[in-house]
Structure formats: structure tokens, C-alpha cells
Amino acid sequence: MTTGASSNVGGYITELGRTMFLGEASDEHRHYCAHMKALQALAIDTAGPGVPVAAVDQAVHDYGNEHGLLEYMQTPHRAQHRDGRPRTRVHRPSQ
């Protein structure tokens, strides 16, 4: 199950998502969950002052491609999802 919550904090839209398993997670679930955690760590490790958001997205995309995960990754749902700019909505319209 995946849940999500969002709020407006000082004009910035925040979003929090969680993935959880009901009952025992299968080996396949654990496999994909490990990739999800690795992708999150990669994005955090790649991001930093002066690093273009596109570089973070590219690193995540490259990992997905290398591990055969692109078909499961949402496009155009980018790694940066929230880039720090004030927004009035959580998700940007599809382009």
C-alpha cells in the first residue's frame, strides 16, 4: 500500500509518501523496495549546492535504466518532484 499526504507550509507545497506492506513482504517486494531505497539514496547523494536538478534526475534515470526498472518508473514524474519553488498544487500538470 502506498499513502501520501501534503500541506502548504509558508507558501511551499510539501508532500510525504510512504510504502508499506500488509502481511509478509515477498522476496519480489523486498527486491523492488531495495531498489526504491537505493534510488532515494542516490538522489540525496547526488543533490547539493550548485548541482542542477536535471543532474539528479539523470542519475536516477541512469540507475533505473541500468537495472531494468524504467518501465516501472513514472514519467514525466521526475526525481526532483518538489524543486523548492512555491506552488499552489502538489503535482505539476503533465506535459
VMD Tcl script that draws the C-alpha trace (Angstrom):
set ca {
  {0.00 0.00 0.00}
  {1.21 3.50 -0.77}
  {-0.06 6.52 1.11}
  {0.58 10.21 0.69}
  {-0.10 13.48 2.43}
  {0.60 17.08 1.53}
  {0.28 20.52 3.05}
  {1.06 24.14 2.32}
  {3.82 25.44 4.60}
  {4.56 29.13 4.21}
  {3.58 29.07 0.55}
  {5.54 25.92 -0.25}
  {3.72 22.70 -1.03}
  {5.16 19.71 0.81}
  {4.49 16.05 0.12}
  {5.19 12.90 2.08}
  {4.71 9.40 0.72}
  {5.07 6.00 2.38}
  {5.08 2.47 1.04}
  {4.13 -0.33 3.38}
  {3.29 -4.00 3.17}
  {0.28 -5.69 4.69}
  {1.40 -9.09 5.92}
  {4.76 -10.59 4.99}
  {6.59 -8.94 2.09}
  {7.59 -11.37 -0.65}
  {11.14 -11.65 -1.97}
  {9.99 -9.74 -5.07}
  {8.57 -6.95 -2.89}
  {11.85 -6.77 -0.97}
  {13.80 -6.69 -4.24}
  {11.91 -3.65 -5.55}
  {11.84 -1.96 -2.16}
  {15.65 -2.23 -2.02}
  {15.85 -0.52 -5.43}
  {13.47 2.19 -4.23}
  {15.71 2.87 -1.22}
  {18.83 2.84 -3.42}
  {17.22 5.33 -5.81}
  {16.30 7.63 -2.92}
  {19.85 7.46 -1.52}
  {21.30 8.13 -4.99}
  {19.11 11.21 -5.42}
  {20.07 12.57 -1.99}
  {23.77 11.86 -2.54}
  {23.73 13.48 -5.99}
  {21.88 16.63 -4.92}
  {23.73 19.56 -3.47}
  {24.52 23.24 -3.82}
  {25.12 24.14 -7.44}
  {24.03 20.74 -8.76}
  {21.34 21.17 -11.42}
  {18.12 19.34 -10.65}
  {18.45 17.76 -14.10}
  {21.66 16.05 -12.93}
  {19.79 14.41 -10.06}
  {17.04 13.29 -12.41}
  {19.61 11.91 -14.86}
  {21.39 9.91 -12.14}
  {18.07 8.37 -11.08}
  {17.12 7.67 -14.70}
  {20.50 6.06 -15.40}
  {20.14 3.78 -12.37}
  {16.67 2.76 -13.50}
  {17.95 2.04 -16.98}
  {20.94 0.03 -15.72}
  {18.70 -2.12 -13.52}
  {15.83 -2.60 -15.97}
  {13.40 -0.52 -13.92}
  {12.38 2.24 -16.33}
  {9.09 0.57 -17.20}
  {8.14 0.84 -13.51}
  {9.29 4.42 -13.03}
  {6.72 7.17 -13.56}
  {7.44 9.53 -16.42}
  {7.33 12.54 -16.50}
  {7.29 12.20 -12.68}
  {10.85 13.39 -12.11}
  {13.17 12.74 -9.19}
  {13.06 16.39 -8.16}
  {9.26 16.26 -7.82}
  {9.49 19.25 -5.48}
  {12.15 21.70 -6.52}
  {11.63 24.27 -3.75}
  {9.63 26.79 -5.75}
  {6.34 27.98 -4.26}
  {3.41 26.12 -5.78}
  {-0.32 26.14 -5.33}
  {-0.64 22.44 -6.12}
  {1.31 19.28 -5.32}
  {1.65 17.86 -8.84}
  {2.52 19.78 -11.97}
  {0.32 19.18 -15.00}
  {1.58 16.53 -17.43}
  {3.44 17.97 -20.39}
}
mol new
graphics top color blue
foreach p $ca { graphics top sphere $p radius 0.5 }
foreach p [lrange $ca 0 end-1] q [lrange $ca 1 end] { graphics top cylinder $p $q radius 0.2 }
display resetview
